[in-house]
Every structure is written in structure tokens, then in C-alpha cells.
Amino acid sequence: MSNSPQKLLYNANEAAALLSISPRTLWTITSPRGPLPCVRIRNRCLYAYEVLQRYVVENSRLSL
């Protein structure tokens, strides 16, 4: 285990890698096109780790 703090926000490429999807697929599921919210800072869309985790859990329940 690392003692370094976890990042608060991830850029689109990092978030897509965490979800094992392409950045384009991430774009299609990002609000307002889809259910995944992001934090907008200037012209960037950043993703909170907790939101990504919640998205995976909620969607894994739907597929069962």
C-alpha cells in the first residue's frame, strides 16, 4: 500500500483507463449525454474517483 494520497480528480484519459473503456465511450456516458457526472474546471471535464466507483457498482447490479 502506498502512503501517497489518492488523487481527487482524474482527467478523461485516466478515468477511461480506470473504467477500462475508451475516452470516446467515456465521453458518450458523461453528463449531459449520459449518467456519469463530471466536474468542469475551465474547459476540462474531470472525474471524481468515488463517482467512477459508484458508476461501476450501479451498472454491475443492472447487468445481473
Predicted model as a PDB file, atoms N, CA, C, CB and O in Angstrom, pLDDT in the B-factor column:
MODEL        1                                                                  
ATOM      1  N   MET A   1       0.838  -1.191   0.000  1.00 48.00           N  
ATOM      2  CA  MET A   1       0.000   0.000   0.000  1.00 48.00           C  
ATOM      3  C   MET A   1       0.873   1.241   0.000  1.00 48.00           C  
ATOM      4  CB  MET A   1      -0.948   0.006   1.212  1.00 48.00           C  
ATOM      5  O   MET A   1       1.890   1.310   0.691  1.00 48.00           O  
ATOM      6  N   SER A   2       0.469   2.184  -0.763  1.00 55.00           N  
ATOM      7  CA  SER A   2       1.201   3.433  -0.856  1.00 55.00           C  
ATOM      8  C   SER A   2       0.704   4.421   0.192  1.00 55.00           C  
ATOM      9  CB  SER A   2       1.069   4.028  -2.258  1.00 55.00           C  
ATOM     10  O   SER A   2      -0.480   4.450   0.527  1.00 55.00           O  
ATOM     11  N   ASN A   3       1.633   5.233   0.706  1.00 57.00           N  
ATOM     12  CA  ASN A   3       1.253   6.249   1.666  1.00 57.00           C  
ATOM     13  C   ASN A   3       0.856   7.553   0.993  1.00 57.00           C  
ATOM     14  CB  ASN A   3       2.380   6.492   2.629  1.00 57.00           C  
ATOM     15  O   ASN A   3       0.397   8.475   1.667  1.00 57.00           O  
ATOM     16  N   SER A   4       1.023   7.649  -0.325  1.00 54.00           N  
ATOM     17  CA  SER A   4       0.667   8.875  -1.022  1.00 54.00           C  
ATOM     18  C   SER A   4      -0.853   8.992  -1.129  1.00 54.00           C  
ATOM     19  CB  SER A   4       1.315   8.912  -2.420  1.00 54.00           C  
ATOM     20  O   SER A   4      -1.547   7.991  -1.307  1.00 54.00           O  
ATOM     21  N   PRO A   5      -1.364  10.214  -1.020  1.00 61.00           N  
ATOM     22  CA  PRO A   5      -2.813  10.388  -1.081  1.00 61.00           C  
ATOM     23  C   PRO A   5      -3.353  10.100  -2.480  1.00 61.00           C  
ATOM     24  CB  PRO A   5      -3.192  11.805  -0.658  1.00 61.00           C  
ATOM     25  O   PRO A   5      -2.675  10.321  -3.483  1.00 61.00           O  
ATOM     26  N   GLN A   6      -4.577   9.608  -2.523  1.00 81.00           N  
ATOM     27  CA  GLN A   6      -5.239   9.334  -3.784  1.00 81.00           C  
ATOM     28  C   GLN A   6      -5.619  10.656  -4.447  1.00 81.00           C  
ATOM     29  CB  GLN A   6      -6.487   8.441  -3.572  1.00 81.00           C  
ATOM     30  O   GLN A   6      -5.952  11.619  -3.756  1.00 81.00           O  
ATOM     31  N   LYS A   7      -5.573  10.712  -5.755  1.00 89.00           N  
ATOM     32  CA  LYS A   7      -5.971  11.912  -6.479  1.00 89.00           C  
ATOM     33  C   LYS A   7      -7.458  12.172  -6.261  1.00 89.00           C  
ATOM     34  CB  LYS A   7      -5.653  11.777  -7.988  1.00 89.00           C  
ATOM     35  O   LYS A   7      -8.250  11.233  -6.169  1.00 89.00           O  
ATOM     36  N   LEU A   8      -7.832  13.433  -6.181  1.00 92.00           N  
ATOM     37  CA  LEU A   8      -9.242  13.795  -6.040  1.00 92.00           C  
ATOM     38  C   LEU A   8      -9.985  13.698  -7.366  1.00 92.00           C  
ATOM     39  CB  LEU A   8      -9.369  15.204  -5.480  1.00 92.00           C  
ATOM     40  O   LEU A   8     -11.128  13.243  -7.419  1.00 92.00           O  
ATOM     41  N   LEU A   9      -9.322  14.131  -8.436  1.00 96.00           N  
ATOM     42  CA  LEU A   9      -9.956  14.156  -9.750  1.00 96.00           C  
ATOM     43  C   LEU A   9      -9.042  13.554 -10.806  1.00 96.00           C  
ATOM     44  CB  LEU A   9     -10.334  15.587 -10.134  1.00 96.00           C  
ATOM     45  O   LEU A   9      -7.820  13.690 -10.745  1.00 96.00           O  
ATOM     46  N   TYR A  10      -9.657  12.888 -11.773  1.00 97.00           N  
ATOM     47  CA  TYR A  10      -8.922  12.263 -12.867  1.00 97.00           C  
ATOM     48  C   TYR A  10      -9.362  12.877 -14.189  1.00 97.00           C  
ATOM     49  CB  TYR A  10      -9.140  10.728 -12.877  1.00 97.00           C  
ATOM     50  O   TYR A  10     -10.539  13.184 -14.374  1.00 97.00           O  
ATOM     51  N   ASN A  11      -8.415  13.057 -15.109  1.00 97.00           N  
ATOM     52  CA  ASN A  11      -8.784  13.568 -16.425  1.00 97.00           C  
ATOM     53  C   ASN A  11      -9.459  12.450 -17.223  1.00 97.00           C  
ATOM     54  CB  ASN A  11      -7.534  14.117 -17.183  1.00 97.00           C  
ATOM     55  O   ASN A  11      -9.543  11.311 -16.762  1.00 97.00           O  
ATOM     56  N   ALA A  12      -9.934  12.782 -18.411  1.00 96.00           N  
ATOM     57  CA  ALA A  12     -10.711  11.822 -19.199  1.00 96.00           C  
ATOM     58  C   ALA A  12      -9.911  10.565 -19.548  1.00 96.00           C  
ATOM     59  CB  ALA A  12     -11.204  12.481 -20.474  1.00 96.00           C  
ATOM     60  O   ALA A  12     -10.442   9.457 -19.479  1.00 96.00           O  
ATOM     61  N   ASN A  13      -8.654  10.726 -19.917  1.00 97.00           N  
ATOM     62  CA  ASN A  13      -7.847   9.548 -20.262  1.00 97.00           C  
ATOM     63  C   ASN A  13      -7.624   8.649 -19.056  1.00 97.00           C  
ATOM     64  CB  ASN A  13      -6.502   9.977 -20.840  1.00 97.00           C  
ATOM     65  O   ASN A  13      -7.693   7.425 -19.172  1.00 97.00           O  
ATOM     66  N   GLU A  14      -7.356   9.243 -17.902  1.00 96.00           N  
ATOM     67  CA  GLU A  14      -7.155   8.452 -16.680  1.00 96.00           C  
ATOM     68  C   GLU A  14      -8.449   7.768 -16.248  1.00 96.00           C  
ATOM     69  CB  GLU A  14      -6.630   9.346 -15.543  1.00 96.00           C  
ATOM     70  O   GLU A  14      -8.441   6.599 -15.863  1.00 96.00           O  
ATOM     71  N   ALA A  15      -9.554   8.498 -16.313  1.00 96.00           N  
ATOM     72  CA  ALA A  15     -10.847   7.928 -15.922  1.00 96.00           C  
ATOM     73  C   ALA A  15     -11.239   6.785 -16.854  1.00 96.00           C  
ATOM     74  CB  ALA A  15     -11.941   9.015 -15.926  1.00 96.00           C  
ATOM     75  O   ALA A  15     -11.734   5.755 -16.397  1.00 96.00           O  
ATOM     76  N   ALA A  16     -11.023   6.959 -18.144  1.00 97.00           N  
ATOM     77  CA  ALA A  16     -11.332   5.896 -19.105  1.00 97.00           C  
ATOM     78  C   ALA A  16     -10.491   4.654 -18.814  1.00 97.00           C  
ATOM     79  CB  ALA A  16     -11.086   6.383 -20.553  1.00 97.00           C  
ATOM     80  O   ALA A  16     -10.989   3.530 -18.883  1.00 97.00           O  
ATOM     81  N   ALA A  17      -9.227   4.861 -18.492  1.00 96.00           N  
ATOM     82  CA  ALA A  17      -8.354   3.724 -18.162  1.00 96.00           C  
ATOM     83  C   ALA A  17      -8.835   3.018 -16.895  1.00 96.00           C  
ATOM     84  CB  ALA A  17      -6.895   4.196 -17.983  1.00 96.00           C  
ATOM     85  O   ALA A  17      -8.812   1.789 -16.826  1.00 96.00           O  
ATOM     86  N   LEU A  18      -9.266   3.779 -15.902  1.00 94.00           N  
ATOM     87  CA  LEU A  18      -9.779   3.167 -14.676  1.00 94.00           C  
ATOM     88  C   LEU A  18     -11.024   2.330 -14.944  1.00 94.00           C  
ATOM     89  CB  LEU A  18     -10.092   4.242 -13.642  1.00 94.00           C  
ATOM     90  O   LEU A  18     -11.228   1.295 -14.309  1.00 94.00           O  
ATOM     91  N   LEU A  19     -11.849   2.771 -15.877  1.00 95.00           N  
ATOM     92  CA  LEU A  19     -13.073   2.043 -16.214  1.00 95.00           C  
ATOM     93  C   LEU A  19     -12.856   0.986 -17.292  1.00 95.00           C  
ATOM     94  CB  LEU A  19     -14.134   3.011 -16.669  1.00 95.00           C  
ATOM     95  O   LEU A  19     -13.773   0.228 -17.612  1.00 95.00           O  
ATOM     96  N   SER A  20     -11.654   0.931 -17.849  1.00 95.00           N  
ATOM     97  CA  SER A  20     -11.315   0.000 -18.937  1.00 95.00           C  
ATOM     98  C   SER A  20     -12.194   0.221 -20.166  1.00 95.00           C  
ATOM     99  CB  SER A  20     -11.455  -1.448 -18.456  1.00 95.00           C  
ATOM    100  O   SER A  20     -12.675  -0.729 -20.785  1.00 95.00           O  
ATOM    101  N   ILE A  21     -12.392   1.497 -20.506  1.00 96.00           N  
ATOM    102  CA  ILE A  21     -13.139   1.858 -21.699  1.00 96.00           C  
ATOM    103  C   ILE A  21     -12.332   2.910 -22.456  1.00 96.00           C  
ATOM    104  CB  ILE A  21     -14.572   2.385 -21.340  1.00 96.00           C  
ATOM    105  O   ILE A  21     -11.340   3.428 -21.943  1.00 96.00           O  
ATOM    106  N   SER A  22     -12.756   3.218 -23.656  1.00 97.00           N  
ATOM    107  CA  SER A  22     -12.059   4.241 -24.438  1.00 97.00           C  
ATOM    108  C   SER A  22     -12.496   5.637 -23.989  1.00 97.00           C  
ATOM    109  CB  SER A  22     -12.330   4.050 -25.952  1.00 97.00           C  
ATOM    110  O   SER A  22     -13.590   5.795 -23.446  1.00 97.00           O  
ATOM    111  N   PRO A  23     -11.659   6.644 -24.209  1.00 96.00           N  
ATOM    112  CA  PRO A  23     -12.068   8.018 -23.891  1.00 96.00           C  
ATOM    113  C   PRO A  23     -13.341   8.428 -24.647  1.00 96.00           C  
ATOM    114  CB  PRO A  23     -10.932   8.992 -24.223  1.00 96.00           C  
ATOM    115  O   PRO A  23     -14.147   9.193 -24.117  1.00 96.00           O  
ATOM    116  N   ARG A  24     -13.527   7.938 -25.858  1.00 96.00           N  
ATOM    117  CA  ARG A  24     -14.745   8.261 -26.611  1.00 96.00           C  
ATOM    118  C   ARG A  24     -15.990   7.678 -25.940  1.00 96.00           C  
ATOM    119  CB  ARG A  24     -14.635   7.737 -28.049  1.00 96.00           C  
ATOM    120  O   ARG A  24     -17.022   8.344 -25.862  1.00 96.00           O  
ATOM    121  N   THR A  25     -15.896   6.444 -25.458  1.00 96.00           N  
ATOM    122  CA  THR A  25     -17.011   5.841 -24.740  1.00 96.00           C  
ATOM    123  C   THR A  25     -17.292   6.611 -23.454  1.00 96.00           C  
ATOM    124  CB  THR A  25     -16.718   4.363 -24.428  1.00 96.00           C  
ATOM    125  O   THR A  25     -18.449   6.827 -23.094  1.00 96.00           O  
ATOM    126  N   LEU A  26     -16.237   7.023 -22.766  1.00 97.00           N  
ATOM    127  CA  LEU A  26     -16.411   7.837 -21.567  1.00 97.00           C  
ATOM    128  C   LEU A  26     -17.157   9.114 -21.905  1.00 97.00           C  
ATOM    129  CB  LEU A  26     -15.054   8.165 -20.926  1.00 97.00           C  
ATOM    130  O   LEU A  26     -18.045   9.527 -21.160  1.00 97.00           O  
ATOM    131  N   TRP A  27     -16.809   9.745 -23.017  1.00 96.00           N  
ATOM    132  CA  TRP A  27     -17.466  10.971 -23.444  1.00 96.00           C  
ATOM    133  C   TRP A  27     -18.962  10.743 -23.656  1.00 96.00           C  
ATOM    134  CB  TRP A  27     -16.822  11.498 -24.728  1.00 96.00           C  
ATOM    135  O   TRP A  27     -19.776  11.600 -23.311  1.00 96.00           O  
ATOM    136  N   THR A  28     -19.326   9.586 -24.225  1.00 96.00           N  
ATOM    137  CA  THR A  28     -20.740   9.319 -24.509  1.00 96.00           C  
ATOM    138  C   THR A  28     -21.555   9.068 -23.246  1.00 96.00           C  
ATOM    139  CB  THR A  28     -20.865   8.128 -25.433  1.00 96.00           C  
ATOM    140  O   THR A  28     -22.765   9.296 -23.241  1.00 96.00           O  
ATOM    141  N   ILE A  29     -20.913   8.601 -22.170  1.00 96.00           N  
ATOM    142  CA  ILE A  29     -21.663   8.353 -20.939  1.00 96.00           C  
ATOM    143  C   ILE A  29     -21.554   9.501 -19.942  1.00 96.00           C  
ATOM    144  CB  ILE A  29     -21.181   7.079 -20.293  1.00 96.00           C  
ATOM    145  O   ILE A  29     -22.113   9.432 -18.848  1.00 96.00           O  
ATOM    146  N   THR A  30     -20.830  10.561 -20.322  1.00 95.00           N  
ATOM    147  CA  THR A  30     -20.681  11.714 -19.442  1.00 95.00           C  
ATOM    148  C   THR A  30     -21.873  12.651 -19.600  1.00 95.00           C  
ATOM    149  CB  THR A  30     -19.364  12.460 -19.740  1.00 95.00           C  
ATOM    150  O   THR A  30     -22.346  12.886 -20.712  1.00 95.00           O  
ATOM    151  N   SER A  31     -22.349  13.176 -18.493  1.00 91.00           N  
ATOM    152  CA  SER A  31     -23.453  14.118 -18.476  1.00 91.00           C  
ATOM    153  C   SER A  31     -23.113  15.336 -19.326  1.00 91.00           C  
ATOM    154  CB  SER A  31     -23.785  14.538 -17.038  1.00 91.00           C  
ATOM    155  O   SER A  31     -21.979  15.808 -19.248  1.00 91.00           O  
ATOM    156  N   PRO A  32     -24.002  15.860 -20.112  1.00 91.00           N  
ATOM    157  CA  PRO A  32     -25.445  15.640 -20.201  1.00 91.00           C  
ATOM    158  C   PRO A  32     -25.851  14.526 -21.164  1.00 91.00           C  
ATOM    159  CB  PRO A  32     -26.112  16.904 -20.616  1.00 91.00           C  
ATOM    160  O   PRO A  32     -27.043  14.239 -21.276  1.00 91.00           O  
ATOM    161  N   ARG A  33     -24.907  13.885 -21.865  1.00 91.00           N  
ATOM    162  CA  ARG A  33     -25.244  12.819 -22.802  1.00 91.00           C  
ATOM    163  C   ARG A  33     -25.611  11.531 -22.079  1.00 91.00           C  
ATOM    164  CB  ARG A  33     -24.084  12.566 -23.750  1.00 91.00           C  
ATOM    165  O   ARG A  33     -26.423  10.749 -22.573  1.00 91.00           O  
ATOM    166  N   GLY A  34     -25.027  11.312 -20.929  1.00 92.00           N  
ATOM    167  CA  GLY A  34     -25.256  10.082 -20.196  1.00 92.00           C  
ATOM    168  C   GLY A  34     -25.324  10.331 -18.700  1.00 92.00           C  
ATOM    169  O   GLY A  34     -25.419  11.479 -18.266  1.00 92.00           O  
ATOM    170  N   PRO A  35     -25.277   9.265 -17.904  1.00 93.00           N  
ATOM    171  CA  PRO A  35     -25.498   9.381 -16.460  1.00 93.00           C  
ATOM    172  C   PRO A  35     -24.273   9.745 -15.613  1.00 93.00           C  
ATOM    173  CB  PRO A  35     -26.037   8.109 -15.969  1.00 93.00           C  
ATOM    174  O   PRO A  35     -24.414  10.005 -14.418  1.00 93.00           O  
ATOM    175  N   LEU A  36     -23.097   9.768 -16.198  1.00 96.00           N  
ATOM    176  CA  LEU A  36     -21.879   9.967 -15.410  1.00 96.00           C  
ATOM    177  C   LEU A  36     -21.556  11.458 -15.265  1.00 96.00           C  
ATOM    178  CB  LEU A  36     -20.694   9.227 -16.061  1.00 96.00           C  
ATOM    179  O   LEU A  36     -21.250  12.120 -16.257  1.00 96.00           O  
ATOM    180  N   PRO A  37     -21.620  11.989 -14.046  1.00 95.00           N  
ATOM    181  CA  PRO A  37     -21.305  13.416 -13.858  1.00 95.00           C  
ATOM    182  C   PRO A  37     -19.806  13.664 -13.853  1.00 95.00           C  
ATOM    183  CB  PRO A  37     -21.914  13.929 -12.553  1.00 95.00           C  
ATOM    184  O   PRO A  37     -19.011  12.775 -13.550  1.00 95.00           O  
ATOM    185  N   CYS A  38     -19.441  14.886 -14.195  1.00 96.00           N  
ATOM    186  CA  CYS A  38     -18.047  15.292 -14.126  1.00 96.00           C  
ATOM    187  C   CYS A  38     -17.965  16.666 -13.486  1.00 96.00           C  
ATOM    188  CB  CYS A  38     -17.394  15.296 -15.530  1.00 96.00           C  
ATOM    189  O   CYS A  38     -18.963  17.379 -13.377  1.00 96.00           O  
ATOM    190  N   VAL A  39     -16.778  17.021 -13.071  1.00 95.00           N  
ATOM    191  CA  VAL A  39     -16.507  18.346 -12.524  1.00 95.00           C  
ATOM    192  C   VAL A  39     -15.880  19.155 -13.641  1.00 95.00           C  
ATOM    193  CB  VAL A  39     -15.570  18.286 -11.252  1.00 95.00           C  
ATOM    194  O   VAL A  39     -14.847  18.767 -14.188  1.00 95.00           O  
ATOM    195  N   ARG A  40     -16.489  20.265 -13.982  1.00 95.00           N  
ATOM    196  CA  ARG A  40     -15.958  21.096 -15.064  1.00 95.00           C  
ATOM    197  C   ARG A  40     -15.131  22.237 -14.476  1.00 95.00           C  
ATOM    198  CB  ARG A  40     -17.107  21.654 -15.949  1.00 95.00           C  
ATOM    199  O   ARG A  40     -15.625  23.054 -13.699  1.00 95.00           O  
ATOM    200  N   ILE A  41     -13.875  22.266 -14.864  1.00 95.00           N  
ATOM    201  CA  ILE A  41     -12.958  23.338 -14.476  1.00 95.00           C  
ATOM    202  C   ILE A  41     -12.400  23.910 -15.765  1.00 95.00           C  
ATOM    203  CB  ILE A  41     -11.804  22.823 -13.515  1.00 95.00           C  
ATOM    204  O   ILE A  41     -11.653  23.255 -16.492  1.00 95.00           O  
ATOM    205  N   ARG A  42     -12.783  25.147 -16.027  1.00 94.00           N  
ATOM    206  CA  ARG A  42     -12.477  25.801 -17.314  1.00 94.00           C  
ATOM    207  C   ARG A  42     -13.033  24.949 -18.432  1.00 94.00           C  
ATOM    208  CB  ARG A  42     -10.937  26.015 -17.499  1.00 94.00           C  
ATOM    209  O   ARG A  42     -14.239  24.704 -18.454  1.00 94.00           O  
ATOM    210  N   ASN A  43     -12.233  24.496 -19.344  1.00 92.00           N  
ATOM    211  CA  ASN A  43     -12.745  23.672 -20.444  1.00 92.00           C  
ATOM    212  C   ASN A  43     -12.457  22.187 -20.248  1.00 92.00           C  
ATOM    213  CB  ASN A  43     -12.147  24.133 -21.756  1.00 92.00           C  
ATOM    214  O   ASN A  43     -12.552  21.403 -21.192  1.00 92.00           O  
ATOM    215  N   ARG A  44     -12.107  21.806 -19.037  1.00 94.00           N  
ATOM    216  CA  ARG A  44     -11.775  20.407 -18.747  1.00 94.00           C  
ATOM    217  C   ARG A  44     -12.920  19.729 -18.009  1.00 94.00           C  
ATOM    218  CB  ARG A  44     -10.480  20.314 -17.918  1.00 94.00           C  
ATOM    219  O   ARG A  44     -13.612  20.354 -17.205  1.00 94.00           O  
ATOM    220  N   CYS A  45     -13.107  18.469 -18.285  1.00 95.00           N  
ATOM    221  CA  CYS A  45     -14.086  17.653 -17.584  1.00 95.00           C  
ATOM    222  C   CYS A  45     -13.284  16.638 -16.766  1.00 95.00           C  
ATOM    223  CB  CYS A  45     -15.102  16.943 -18.588  1.00 95.00           C  
ATOM    224  O   CYS A  45     -12.589  15.790 -17.327  1.00 95.00           O  
ATOM    225  N   LEU A  46     -13.385  16.730 -15.440  1.00 97.00           N  
ATOM    226  CA  LEU A  46     -12.633  15.859 -14.544  1.00 97.00           C  
ATOM    227  C   LEU A  46     -13.596  14.965 -13.770  1.00 97.00           C  
ATOM    228  CB  LEU A  46     -11.758  16.690 -13.572  1.00 97.00           C  
ATOM    229  O   LEU A  46     -14.749  15.330 -13.537  1.00 97.00           O  
ATOM    230  N   TYR A  47     -13.113  13.804 -13.379  1.00 97.00           N  
ATOM    231  CA  TYR A  47     -13.965  12.789 -12.760  1.00 97.00           C  
ATOM    232  C   TYR A  47     -13.458  12.434 -11.370  1.00 97.00           C  
ATOM    233  CB  TYR A  47     -14.028  11.532 -13.635  1.00 97.00           C  
ATOM    234  O   TYR A  47     -12.270  12.172 -11.181  1.00 97.00           O  
ATOM    235  N   ALA A  48     -14.364  12.426 -10.401  1.00 96.00           N  
ATOM    236  CA  ALA A  48     -14.022  12.038  -9.036  1.00 96.00           C  
ATOM    237  C   ALA A  48     -13.968  10.509  -8.952  1.00 96.00           C  
ATOM    238  CB  ALA A  48     -15.055  12.618  -8.013  1.00 96.00           C  
ATOM    239  O   ALA A  48     -14.804   9.816  -9.532  1.00 96.00           O  
ATOM    240  N   TYR A  49     -12.993  10.006  -8.237  1.00 94.00           N  
ATOM    241  CA  TYR A  49     -12.811   8.559  -8.102  1.00 94.00           C  
ATOM    242  C   TYR A  49     -14.064   7.894  -7.523  1.00 94.00           C  
ATOM    243  CB  TYR A  49     -11.596   8.258  -7.211  1.00 94.00           C  
ATOM    244  O   TYR A  49     -14.472   6.826  -7.981  1.00 94.00           O  
ATOM    245  N   GLU A  50     -14.662   8.522  -6.526  1.00 94.00           N  
ATOM    246  CA  GLU A  50     -15.857   7.969  -5.883  1.00 94.00           C  
ATOM    247  C   GLU A  50     -17.022   7.865  -6.868  1.00 94.00           C  
ATOM    248  CB  GLU A  50     -16.261   8.835  -4.681  1.00 94.00           C  
ATOM    249  O   GLU A  50     -17.801   6.913  -6.811  1.00 94.00           O  
ATOM    250  N   VAL A  51     -17.141   8.828  -7.758  1.00 95.00           N  
ATOM    251  CA  VAL A  51     -18.201   8.805  -8.766  1.00 95.00           C  
ATOM    252  C   VAL A  51     -17.966   7.656  -9.744  1.00 95.00           C  
ATOM    253  CB  VAL A  51     -18.269  10.157  -9.523  1.00 95.00           C  
ATOM    254  O   VAL A  51     -18.911   6.972 -10.136  1.00 95.00           O  
ATOM    255  N   LEU A  52     -16.728   7.444 -10.132  1.00 95.00           N  
ATOM    256  CA  LEU A  52     -16.406   6.335 -11.026  1.00 95.00           C  
ATOM    257  C   LEU A  52     -16.706   4.995 -10.358  1.00 95.00           C  
ATOM    258  CB  LEU A  52     -14.931   6.399 -11.449  1.00 95.00           C  
ATOM    259  O   LEU A  52     -17.254   4.089 -10.987  1.00 95.00           O  
ATOM    260  N   GLN A  53     -16.348   4.877  -9.095  1.00 93.00           N  
ATOM    261  CA  GLN A  53     -16.642   3.644  -8.351  1.00 93.00           C  
ATOM    262  C   GLN A  53     -18.140   3.393  -8.285  1.00 93.00           C  
ATOM    263  CB  GLN A  53     -16.061   3.717  -6.930  1.00 93.00           C  
ATOM    264  O   GLN A  53     -18.602   2.279  -8.533  1.00 93.00           O  
ATOM    265  N   ARG A  54     -18.896   4.431  -7.952  1.00 94.00           N  
ATOM    266  CA  ARG A  54     -20.350   4.304  -7.833  1.00 94.00           C  
ATOM    267  C   ARG A  54     -20.960   3.903  -9.177  1.00 94.00           C  
ATOM    268  CB  ARG A  54     -20.973   5.631  -7.333  1.00 94.00           C  
ATOM    269  O   ARG A  54     -21.877   3.083  -9.221  1.00 94.00           O  
ATOM    270  N   TYR A  55     -20.464   4.467 -10.257  1.00 93.00           N  
ATOM    271  CA  TYR A  55     -20.967   4.127 -11.591  1.00 93.00           C  
ATOM    272  C   TYR A  55     -20.764   2.634 -11.878  1.00 93.00           C  
ATOM    273  CB  TYR A  55     -20.259   4.984 -12.673  1.00 93.00           C  
ATOM    274  O   TYR A  55     -21.660   1.969 -12.397  1.00 93.00           O  
ATOM    275  N   VAL A  56     -19.599   2.125 -11.541  1.00 93.00           N  
ATOM    276  CA  VAL A  56     -19.318   0.697 -11.774  1.00 93.00           C  
ATOM    277  C   VAL A  56     -20.253  -0.172 -10.934  1.00 93.00           C  
ATOM    278  CB  VAL A  56     -17.836   0.366 -11.442  1.00 93.00           C  
ATOM    279  O   VAL A  56     -20.816  -1.141 -11.443  1.00 93.00           O  
ATOM    280  N   VAL A  57     -20.421   0.159  -9.671  1.00 91.00           N  
ATOM    281  CA  VAL A  57     -21.270  -0.641  -8.781  1.00 91.00           C  
ATOM    282  C   VAL A  57     -22.716  -0.615  -9.262  1.00 91.00           C  
ATOM    283  CB  VAL A  57     -21.181  -0.121  -7.330  1.00 91.00           C  
ATOM    284  O   VAL A  57     -23.364  -1.660  -9.330  1.00 91.00           O  
ATOM    285  N   GLU A  58     -23.223   0.556  -9.591  1.00 89.00           N  
ATOM    286  CA  GLU A  58     -24.616   0.664 -10.044  1.00 89.00           C  
ATOM    287  C   GLU A  58     -24.836  -0.073 -11.352  1.00 89.00           C  
ATOM    288  CB  GLU A  58     -25.011   2.129 -10.206  1.00 89.00           C  
ATOM    289  O   GLU A  58     -25.877  -0.706 -11.528  1.00 89.00           O  
ATOM    290  N   ASN A  59     -23.901  -0.009 -12.258  1.00 87.00           N  
ATOM    291  CA  ASN A  59     -24.081  -0.674 -13.538  1.00 87.00           C  
ATOM    292  C   ASN A  59     -23.814  -2.164 -13.460  1.00 87.00           C  
ATOM    293  CB  ASN A  59     -23.185  -0.056 -14.567  1.00 87.00           C  
ATOM    294  O   ASN A  59     -24.340  -2.913 -14.284  1.00 87.00           O  
ATOM    295  N   SER A  60     -23.030  -2.622 -12.517  1.00 86.00           N  
ATOM    296  CA  SER A  60     -22.826  -4.057 -12.366  1.00 86.00           C  
ATOM    297  C   SER A  60     -24.077  -4.701 -11.773  1.00 86.00           C  
ATOM    298  CB  SER A  60     -21.595  -4.344 -11.478  1.00 86.00           C  
ATOM    299  O   SER A  60     -24.367  -5.863 -12.058  1.00 86.00           O  
ATOM    300  N   ARG A  61     -24.805  -3.975 -10.969  1.00 72.00           N  
ATOM    301  CA  ARG A  61     -26.068  -4.501 -10.436  1.00 72.00           C  
ATOM    302  C   ARG A  61     -27.108  -4.644 -11.541  1.00 72.00           C  
ATOM    303  CB  ARG A  61     -26.607  -3.587  -9.323  1.00 72.00           C  
ATOM    304  O   ARG A  61     -27.891  -5.594 -11.540  1.00 72.00           O  
ATOM    305  N   LEU A  62     -27.120  -3.709 -12.476  1.00 60.00           N  
ATOM    306  CA  LEU A  62     -28.081  -3.746 -13.560  1.00 60.00           C  
ATOM    307  C   LEU A  62     -27.843  -4.919 -14.496  1.00 60.00           C  
ATOM    308  CB  LEU A  62     -28.036  -2.458 -14.333  1.00 60.00           C  
ATOM    309  O   LEU A  62     -28.782  -5.431 -15.104  1.00 60.00           O  
ATOM    310  N   SER A  63     -26.599  -5.345 -14.615  1.00 56.00           N  
ATOM    311  CA  SER A  63     -26.290  -6.413 -15.566  1.00 56.00           C  
ATOM    312  C   SER A  63     -26.519  -7.802 -14.990  1.00 56.00           C  
ATOM    313  CB  SER A  63     -24.862  -6.292 -16.026  1.00 56.00           C  
ATOM    314  O   SER A  63     -26.442  -8.792 -15.718  1.00 56.00           O  
ATOM    315  N   LEU A  64     -26.797  -7.889 -13.701  1.00 55.00           N  
ATOM    316  CA  LEU A  64     -27.020  -9.213 -13.088  1.00 55.00           C  
ATOM    317  C   LEU A  64     -28.380  -9.748 -13.384  1.00 55.00           C  
ATOM    318  CB  LEU A  64     -26.831  -9.151 -11.601  1.00 55.00           C  
ATOM    319  O   LEU A  64     -28.721 -10.845 -12.943  1.00 55.00           O  
TER     320      LEU A  64                                                      
ENDMDL                                                                          
END                                                                             
